[in-house]
């Protein structure tokens, strides 16, 4: 279950909690986030500080969320633990996603757009 918090600049912060985003959990994770998007939130910050592992299915779920947002939305990731950051670097997904150290940095970047 994800937590959703509305920030002053209208972004939603989603924290999937302490988990691994794998083939077993990625479909539900993606479904929950897309539910937030369908509910009208198009500027999302995914706080992944509680995620200690992500596999290719998890990366695919994030790409699917990014595609669903399309040009009308914005997605930022933050709080990546070392193993997750390494996976993003190895797959070059760090070039696709905007990654920040924390929620405050990601939120500030949204305000500059």
DSSP file (Angstrom, degrees, kcal/mol; ACC not computed):
  #  RESIDUE AA STRUCTURE BP1 BP2  ACC     N-H-->O    O-->H-N    N-H-->O    O-->H-N    TCO  KAPPA ALPHA  PHI   PSI    X-CA   Y-CA   Z-CA
    1    1 A X              0   0    0      0, 0.0     2,-0.2     0, 0.0    28,-0.1   0.000 360.0 360.0 360.0 133.9    0.0    0.0    0.0
    2    2 A X        -     0   0    0     27,-0.0     2,-0.4    12,-0.0    14,-0.2  -0.618 360.0-132.8 -96.4 156.6    1.4    3.4   -0.9
    3    3 A X  E     -A   15   0A   0     12,-1.1    12,-1.4    -2,-0.2     2,-0.5  -0.914  18.5-160.3-106.3 136.5    1.1    6.6    1.0
    4    4 A X  E     +A   14   0A   0     -2,-0.4     2,-0.4    10,-0.2    10,-0.2  -0.972  10.5 178.9-121.1 129.6    0.0    9.8   -0.9
    5    5 A X  E     -A   13   0A   0      8,-1.3     8,-2.2    -2,-0.5     2,-0.4  -0.997  22.0-137.4-130.5 130.0    0.7   13.3    0.4
    6    6 A X  E     -A   12   0A   0     -2,-0.4     6,-0.2     6,-0.2     2,-0.2  -0.743  21.5-155.9 -87.1 132.4   -0.2   16.5   -1.4
    7    7 A X    >   -     0   0    0      4,-2.3     3,-2.0    -2,-0.4    -1,-0.0  -0.577  31.9 -99.8-101.3 168.2    2.5   19.2   -1.3
    8    8 A X  T 3  S+     0   0    0      1,-0.3    -1,-0.1    -2,-0.2    -2,-0.0   0.837 121.3  54.5 -56.6 -36.5    2.0   22.9   -1.6
    9    9 A X  T 3  S-     0   0    0      1,-0.1    -1,-0.3     2,-0.1    -3,-0.0   0.271 122.0-103.9 -87.4  14.5    3.1   22.9   -5.3
   10   10 A X  S <  S+     0   0    0     -3,-2.0    33,-0.4     1,-0.3    32,-0.2   0.531  76.3 135.2  84.1   6.5    0.5   20.3   -6.1
   11   11 A X        -     0   0    0     31,-0.1    -4,-2.3    30,-0.1     2,-0.5  -0.539  49.6-132.6 -86.7 155.6    2.8   17.3   -6.4
   12   12 A X  E     -Ab   6  44A   0     31,-2.1    33,-3.0    -6,-0.2     2,-0.6  -0.912  11.3-150.1-106.2 133.8    2.0   14.0   -4.9
   13   13 A X  E     -Ab   5  45A   0     -8,-2.2    -8,-1.3    -2,-0.5     2,-0.5  -0.913  13.7-166.2-103.5 123.9    4.6   12.2   -2.8
   14   14 A X  E     -Ab   4  46A   0     31,-2.5    33,-2.1    -2,-0.6     2,-0.6  -0.945   7.7-173.4-115.6 125.0    4.3    8.4   -3.0
   15   15 A X  E     -Ab   3  47A   0    -12,-1.4   -12,-1.1    -2,-0.5    33,-0.1  -0.935   9.9-167.9-119.5 108.4    6.2    6.2   -0.6
   16   16 A X        -     0   0    0     -2,-0.6    -1,-0.1    31,-0.5    32,-0.1   0.532  38.7-138.0 -73.6  -2.2    5.9    2.5   -1.3
   17   17 A X        -     0   0    0     30,-0.3     2,-1.0   -14,-0.1    -1,-0.2  -0.290  51.9 -18.1  80.5-167.0    7.5    1.7    2.1
   18   18 A X  S    S+     0   0    0     -3,-0.1     2,-0.3    33,-0.1    33,-0.2  -0.645  97.6 111.6 -80.3 104.2   10.1   -0.9    2.9
   19   19 A X  E     -e   51   0B   0     31,-1.5    33,-1.6    -2,-1.0    34,-0.7  -0.956  64.4-109.6-160.2 176.1    9.9   -3.2    0.0
   20   20 A X  E     -e   53   0B   0     -2,-0.3     2,-1.0    31,-0.2    34,-0.2  -0.973  25.3-141.7-114.9 133.1   11.5   -4.7   -3.1
   21   21 A X  E     +e   54   0B   0     32,-2.6    34,-2.2    -2,-0.4    37,-0.5  -0.828  48.4 139.4 -99.0 100.9   10.0   -3.8   -6.4
   22   22 A X  S >> S-     0   0    0     -2,-1.0     4,-3.5    32,-0.2     3,-0.7  -0.613  72.0 -75.9-129.6-176.4   10.2   -7.1   -8.3
   23   23 A X  T 34 S+     0   0    0      1,-0.2     4,-0.4    -2,-0.2    -2,-0.0   0.811 130.5  52.7 -56.1 -29.9    8.1   -9.2  -10.7
   24   24 A X  T 34 S+     0   0    0      1,-0.1    -1,-0.2     2,-0.1     4,-0.2   0.815 123.8  23.0 -76.6 -30.6    6.0  -10.2   -7.7
   25   25 A X  T <> S+     0   0    0     -3,-0.7     4,-2.3     2,-0.1     3,-0.2   0.650 100.8  83.0-111.6 -19.8    5.2   -6.6   -6.5
   26   26 A X  H  X S+     0   0    0     -4,-3.5     4,-3.0     1,-0.2     5,-0.3   0.870  87.4  54.8 -60.2 -42.2    5.7   -4.3   -9.6
   27   27 A X  H  > S+     0   0    0     -4,-0.4     4,-2.4    -5,-0.2    -1,-0.2   0.927 112.9  42.3 -60.4 -43.1    2.2   -4.8  -11.1
   28   28 A X  H  > S+     0   0    0      2,-0.2     4,-2.5    -3,-0.2    -1,-0.2   0.912 114.4  52.0 -67.8 -41.7    0.4   -3.8   -7.9
   29   29 A X  H  X S+     0   0    0     -4,-2.3     4,-2.1     2,-0.2    -2,-0.2   0.937 112.6  45.2 -56.9 -49.3    2.8   -0.9   -7.4
   30   30 A X  H  X S+     0   0    0     -4,-3.0     4,-2.8     1,-0.2     5,-0.2   0.914 111.9  52.2 -62.8 -44.0    2.2    0.3  -10.9
   31   31 A X  H  X S+     0   0    0     -4,-2.4     4,-1.6    -5,-0.3    -1,-0.2   0.907 109.9  48.6 -59.6 -43.9   -1.5   -0.1  -10.6
   32   32 A X  H  X S+     0   0    0     -4,-2.5     4,-1.3     2,-0.2    -1,-0.2   0.907 113.7  46.0 -64.8 -42.1   -1.7    1.9   -7.4
   33   33 A X  H  X S+     0   0    0     -4,-2.1     4,-2.1     1,-0.2     3,-0.3   0.910 110.7  52.2 -69.4 -40.8    0.4    4.7   -8.8
   34   34 A X  H  X S+     0   0    0     -4,-2.8     4,-2.8     1,-0.2    -1,-0.2   0.823 104.0  59.2 -65.3 -28.4   -1.6    4.8  -12.0
   35   35 A X  H  X S+     0   0    0     -4,-1.6     4,-1.2    -5,-0.2    -1,-0.2   0.880 105.4  48.6 -63.2 -37.8   -4.7    5.1   -9.8
   36   36 A X  H  <>S+     0   0    0     -4,-1.3     5,-1.9    -3,-0.3    -2,-0.2   0.902 111.4  49.6 -67.1 -41.5   -3.2    8.3   -8.4
   37   37 A X  H ><5S+     0   0    0     -4,-2.1     3,-1.9     1,-0.2    -2,-0.2   0.935 110.0  49.8 -62.3 -46.4   -2.5    9.6  -11.9
   38   38 A X  H 3<5S+     0   0    0     -4,-2.8    -1,-0.2     1,-0.3    -2,-0.2   0.773 102.6  63.6 -63.9 -25.1   -6.1    8.8  -13.0
   39   39 A X  T 3<5S-     0   0    0     -4,-1.2    -1,-0.3    -5,-0.2    -2,-0.2   0.481 130.6 -90.8 -77.5  -2.7   -7.3   10.6   -9.9
   40   40 A X  T < 5S+     0   0    0     -3,-1.9     2,-0.7     1,-0.3    -3,-0.2   0.402  84.8 129.5 113.3  -3.0   -5.8   13.8  -11.3
   41   41 A X      < +     0   0    0     -5,-1.9    -1,-0.3     1,-0.1    -2,-0.1  -0.765  17.0 160.4 -87.6 117.8   -2.2   13.9   -9.9
   42   42 A X        +     0   0    0     -2,-0.7    32,-2.9   -32,-0.2     2,-0.6   0.392  59.5  67.3-118.4   0.6    0.2   14.6  -12.8
   43   43 A X  E    S+ c   0  74A   0    -33,-0.4   -31,-2.1    30,-0.2     2,-0.4  -0.900  72.1 178.8-121.8 100.0    3.2   15.9  -11.0
   44   44 A X  E     -bc  12  75A   0     30,-2.9    32,-2.3    -2,-0.6     2,-0.5  -0.827  25.1-166.7-112.6 139.8    4.6   12.9   -9.0
   45   45 A X  E     -bc  13  76A   0    -33,-3.0   -31,-2.5    -2,-0.4     2,-0.8  -0.989  13.9-156.8-116.3 118.7    7.5   12.5   -6.7
   46   46 A X  E     -bc  14  77A   0     30,-3.0    32,-2.2    -2,-0.5     2,-1.0  -0.862   4.3-156.3 -98.0 110.3    8.2    8.9   -5.9
   47   47 A X  E     +bc  15  78A   0    -33,-2.1   -31,-0.5    -2,-0.8     3,-0.4  -0.764  16.8 175.5 -87.9 104.8   10.2    8.7   -2.7
   48   48 A X    >   +     0   0    0     30,-2.9     3,-1.9    -2,-1.0    33,-0.5   0.085  38.5 119.6-100.5  22.8   12.0    5.3   -2.9
   49   49 A X  T 3  S+     0   0    0      1,-0.3    -1,-0.2    31,-0.1    30,-0.1   0.777  77.3  50.9 -61.2 -25.4   14.0    5.6    0.3
   50   50 A X  T 3  S+     0   0    0     -3,-0.4   -31,-1.5   -33,-0.1     2,-0.6   0.486  88.8  95.9 -89.1  -2.9   12.3    2.4    1.6
   51   51 A X  E <   +e   19   0B   0     -3,-1.9    30,-0.6   -33,-0.2    33,-0.2  -0.792  43.5 174.2 -93.1 119.9   13.0    0.4   -1.5
   52   52 A X  E     +     0   0B   0    -33,-1.6     2,-0.3    -2,-0.6   -32,-0.2   0.477  66.5  26.1-104.2  -3.1   16.2   -1.7   -1.2
   53   53 A X  E     -e   20   0B   0    -34,-0.7   -32,-2.6    30,-0.1     2,-0.4  -0.965  55.3-179.9-157.7 140.6   15.9   -3.6   -4.4
   54   54 A X  E     -e   21   0B   0     -2,-0.3   -32,-0.2   -34,-0.2     2,-0.1  -0.991  10.5-164.5-140.4 135.0   14.4   -3.1   -7.9
   55   55 A X     >  -     0   0    0    -34,-2.2     4,-2.3    -2,-0.4     3,-0.2  -0.427  44.7 -83.2-107.2-172.5   14.6   -5.5  -10.8
   56   56 A X  H  > S+     0   0    0      1,-0.2     4,-2.3     2,-0.2     5,-0.1   0.824 128.6  55.0 -64.2 -31.0   13.9   -5.1  -14.5
   57   57 A X  H  > S+     0   0    0      2,-0.2     4,-2.0     1,-0.2    -1,-0.2   0.894 108.1  49.6 -67.7 -38.4   10.1   -5.6  -14.0
   58   58 A X  H  > S+     0   0    0    -37,-0.5     4,-1.9     2,-0.2    -2,-0.2   0.909 110.8  49.1 -64.6 -42.8   10.2   -2.8  -11.4
   59   59 A X  H  X S+     0   0    0     -4,-2.3     4,-2.3     1,-0.2    -2,-0.2   0.904 109.6  53.1 -62.0 -40.4   12.1   -0.5  -13.8
   60   60 A X  H  X S+     0   0    0     -4,-2.3     4,-2.4     1,-0.2    -2,-0.2   0.874 105.7  53.5 -62.1 -37.6    9.5   -1.4  -16.5
   61   61 A X  H  X S+     0   0    0     -4,-2.0     4,-2.0     2,-0.2    -1,-0.2   0.913 109.1  48.7 -63.1 -42.3    6.7   -0.4  -14.1
   62   62 A X  H  X S+     0   0    0     -4,-1.9     4,-2.4     2,-0.2    -2,-0.2   0.891 110.5  50.8 -65.3 -39.0    8.4    3.0  -13.6
   63   63 A X  H  X S+     0   0    0     -4,-2.3     4,-2.6     1,-0.2    -2,-0.2   0.907 108.9  52.4 -63.9 -40.8    8.8    3.5  -17.4
   64   64 A X  H  X S+     0   0    0     -4,-2.4     4,-2.2     2,-0.2    -2,-0.2   0.886 109.4  48.8 -61.6 -39.2    5.1    2.6  -17.8
   65   65 A X  H  X S+     0   0    0     -4,-2.0     4,-2.1     2,-0.2    -2,-0.2   0.924 111.1  50.2 -65.2 -44.8    4.1    5.3  -15.2
   66   66 A X  H  X S+     0   0    0     -4,-2.4     4,-1.8     1,-0.2    -2,-0.2   0.905 111.5  48.4 -60.4 -42.7    6.3    7.8  -17.0
   67   67 A X  H  < S+     0   0    0     -4,-2.6    -1,-0.2     1,-0.2    -2,-0.2   0.897 109.0  53.0 -65.2 -40.4    4.7    7.0  -20.4
   68   68 A X  H  < S+     0   0    0     -4,-2.2    -1,-0.2     1,-0.2    -2,-0.2   0.884 108.0  50.8 -63.9 -37.8    1.2    7.3  -18.9
   69   69 A X  H >< S+     0   0    0     -4,-2.1     3,-0.8    -5,-0.1     4,-0.5   0.889  89.2 166.4 -65.1 -38.4    2.0   10.7  -17.6
   70   70 A X  G ><  -     0   0    0     -4,-1.8     3,-1.4     1,-0.2    -1,-0.1  -0.065  62.2 -31.5  55.3-157.2    3.3   11.7  -21.0
   71   71 A X  G 3  S+     0   0    0      1,-0.3    -1,-0.2    -4,-0.1    -2,-0.1   0.660 134.8  64.6 -70.3 -14.7    3.9   15.4  -21.8
   72   72 A X  G <  S+     0   0    0     -3,-0.8    -1,-0.3     2,-0.0     2,-0.2   0.553 104.6  47.8 -84.2  -6.5    1.1   16.5  -19.5
   73   73 A X    <   -     0   0    0     -3,-1.4     2,-0.3    -4,-0.5   -30,-0.2  -0.662  65.0-141.7-128.6-178.7    2.9   15.2  -16.4
   74   74 A X  E     -c   43   0A   0    -32,-2.9   -30,-2.9    -2,-0.2     2,-0.4  -0.995  10.6-167.0-146.6 141.1    6.1   15.1  -14.5
   75   75 A X  E     +c   44   0A   0     -2,-0.3    23,-0.7   -32,-0.2     2,-0.4  -0.997   6.5 177.8-134.8 130.8    7.8   12.4  -12.5
   76   76 A X  E     -cd  45  98A   0    -32,-2.3   -30,-3.0    -2,-0.4     2,-0.4  -0.974  13.5-151.9-129.0 146.2   10.8   12.6  -10.2
   77   77 A X  E     +cd  46  99A   0     21,-2.9    23,-2.7    -2,-0.4     2,-0.3  -0.886  20.0 172.5-113.1 147.9   12.4    9.9   -8.1
   78   78 A X  E     +cd  47 100A   0    -32,-2.2   -30,-2.9    -2,-0.4    23,-0.2  -0.974  47.5  37.5-149.5 165.0   14.2   10.5   -4.8
   79   79 A X        +     0   0    0     21,-1.1     2,-0.3    -2,-0.3   -28,-0.2   0.748  65.0 179.7  70.4  27.1   15.9    8.8   -1.9
   80   80 A X        -     0   0    0     20,-0.5    -1,-0.2    -3,-0.1   -31,-0.1  -0.436  22.0-135.9 -67.1 124.4   17.4    5.9   -3.9
   81   81 A X     >  -     0   0    0    -30,-0.6     4,-2.9   -33,-0.5     3,-0.5  -0.368  32.9 -97.1 -70.8 160.1   19.4    3.5   -1.8
   82   82 A X  H  > S+     0   0    0      1,-0.2     4,-2.6     2,-0.2     5,-0.2   0.869 122.3  49.3 -51.6 -48.2   22.7    2.4   -3.2
   83   83 A X  H  > S+     0   0    0      1,-0.2     4,-1.8     2,-0.2    -1,-0.2   0.889 115.1  45.2 -62.3 -35.9   21.6   -0.9   -4.7
   84   84 A X  H  > S+     0   0    0     -3,-0.5     4,-2.2   -33,-0.2    -2,-0.2   0.920 112.8  49.8 -71.8 -43.9   18.6    0.8   -6.5
   85   85 A X  H  X S+     0   0    0     -4,-2.9     4,-2.1     1,-0.2    -2,-0.2   0.884 109.5  53.1 -60.6 -38.7   20.8    3.7   -7.7
   86   86 A X  H  X S+     0   0    0     -4,-2.6     4,-3.0    -5,-0.3    -1,-0.2   0.906 107.2  50.9 -63.2 -42.4   23.3    1.2   -9.0
   87   87 A X  H  X S+     0   0    0     -4,-1.8     4,-2.0     1,-0.2     6,-0.3   0.908 109.9  50.1 -62.4 -41.6   20.6   -0.6  -11.0
   88   88 A X  H  <>S+     0   0    0     -4,-2.2     6,-1.5     1,-0.2     5,-1.5   0.898 113.7  45.9 -62.8 -40.0   19.5    2.8  -12.5
   89   89 A X  H ><5S+     0   0    0     -4,-2.1     3,-0.9     3,-0.2    -2,-0.2   0.927 111.6  50.5 -69.2 -45.2   23.1    3.5  -13.5
   90   90 A X  H 3<5S+     0   0    0     -4,-3.0    -2,-0.2     1,-0.3    -1,-0.2   0.863 117.5  39.5 -61.5 -36.6   23.8    0.1  -14.9
   91   91 A X  T 3<5S-     0   0    0     -4,-2.0    -1,-0.3    -5,-0.2    -2,-0.2   0.441 109.2-123.7 -92.4  -0.6   20.6    0.2  -17.1
   92   92 A X  T X 5S+     0   0    0     -3,-0.9     3,-1.4    -4,-0.4     4,-0.3   0.674  72.6 131.9  63.7  19.2   21.2    3.9  -17.9
   93   93 A X  G >>< +     0   0    0     -5,-1.5     4,-2.4    -6,-0.3     3,-0.9   0.666  57.1  76.5 -71.7 -15.9   17.7    4.6  -16.5
   94   94 A X  G 34 S+     0   0    0     -6,-1.5    -1,-0.3     1,-0.2     5,-0.2   0.646  92.5  54.1 -68.5 -11.8   19.4    7.5  -14.6
   95   95 A X  G <4 S+     0   0    0     -3,-1.4    -1,-0.2    -7,-0.3    -2,-0.2   0.623 110.9  44.7 -91.1 -16.4   19.4    9.3  -17.9
   96   96 A X  T <4 S+     0   0    0     -3,-0.9     2,-0.3    -4,-0.3    -2,-0.2   0.839 110.2  54.7 -92.4 -41.8   15.6    8.8  -18.4
   97   97 A X  S  < S-     0   0    0     -4,-2.4     2,-0.6    -9,-0.1   -21,-0.1  -0.705  80.5-123.1-100.2 145.8   14.4    9.7  -14.9
   98   98 A X  E     -d   76   0A   0    -23,-0.7   -21,-2.9    -2,-0.3     2,-0.4  -0.790  36.3-166.3 -83.1 121.0   15.0   12.9  -12.9
   99   99 A X  E     +d   77   0A   0     -2,-0.6     2,-0.3    -5,-0.2   -21,-0.2  -0.936  10.2 179.3-119.5 132.5   16.6   11.7   -9.7
  100  100 A X  E     -d   78   0A   0    -23,-2.7   -21,-1.1    -2,-0.4   -20,-0.5  -0.872  36.6-120.7-128.0 158.2   17.0   13.8   -6.5
  101  101 A X  S    S-     0   0    0     -2,-0.3     2,-0.3   -23,-0.2   -22,-0.2   0.843  89.6  -3.3 -68.9 -31.8   18.5   13.1   -3.1
  102  102 A X  S  > S-     0   0    0    -24,-0.2     4,-2.0   -25,-0.1     5,-0.2  -0.930  76.3 -93.4-154.0 173.3   15.2   13.9   -1.2
  103  103 A X  H  > S+     0   0    0     -2,-0.3     4,-3.0     1,-0.2     5,-0.2   0.886 118.7  56.9 -60.4 -42.4   11.6   15.1   -1.5
  104  104 A X  H  > S+     0   0    0      1,-0.2     4,-2.2     2,-0.2    -1,-0.2   0.900 108.0  47.3 -60.2 -41.9   12.6   18.7   -0.8
  105  105 A X  H  > S+     0   0    0      2,-0.2     4,-1.8     1,-0.2    -1,-0.2   0.913 113.8  47.3 -65.8 -43.3   15.0   18.8   -3.8
  106  106 A X  H  X S+     0   0    0     -4,-2.0     4,-1.7     2,-0.2    -2,-0.2   0.915 112.4  49.5 -65.1 -43.0   12.5   17.2   -6.1
  107  107 A X  H  X S+     0   0    0     -4,-3.0     4,-1.7     1,-0.2    -1,-0.2   0.895 108.9  52.6 -62.6 -40.9    9.8   19.5   -5.0
  108  108 A X  H  X S+     0   0    0     -4,-2.2     4,-1.1    -5,-0.2    -1,-0.2   0.873 106.3  54.1 -63.4 -36.7   12.0   22.5   -5.5
  109  109 A X  H  X S+     0   0    0     -4,-1.8     4,-0.6     1,-0.2     3,-0.3   0.874 105.8  52.9 -65.4 -37.1   12.8   21.3   -9.1
  110  110 A X  H >< S+     0   0    0     -4,-1.7     3,-0.9     1,-0.2    -1,-0.2   0.883 105.1  55.0 -63.7 -38.3    9.1   21.2   -9.8
  111  111 A X  H 3< S+     0   0    0     -4,-1.7    -1,-0.2     1,-0.2    -2,-0.2   0.773 103.5  56.1 -67.7 -25.3    8.7   24.8   -8.6
  112  112 A X  H 3<        0   0    0     -4,-1.1    -1,-0.2    -3,-0.3    -2,-0.2   0.626 360.0 360.0 -81.2 -14.0   11.4   25.9  -11.1
  113  113 A X    <<        0   0    0     -3,-0.9    -1,-0.2    -4,-0.6    -2,-0.2   0.478 360.0 360.0 -78.0 360.0    9.6   24.5  -14.1
